[in-house]
Amino acid sequence: MTNDIRKAVKKQMIDKEVNQTELAKLIGKSRQQVNDVLSGRTGHLGDTWEDIFEALGLELVVKPKERN
């Protein structure tokens, strides 16, 4: 995942007042797994990212870049 996506997820966590421990409980993962994903130590999409997006009401959208 990119830094922009990780930043967006962290912002949503702040907006929803959800910390890493609470998010981990919501998605059935360990706090360490959530921390690893959010810090970029592991970046594969996998179930953890999908679970995080779902728990925080986010969706990942891919679109073509705007050309200058």
Beta strands, then each sheet from edge to edge (+ up, - down):
end
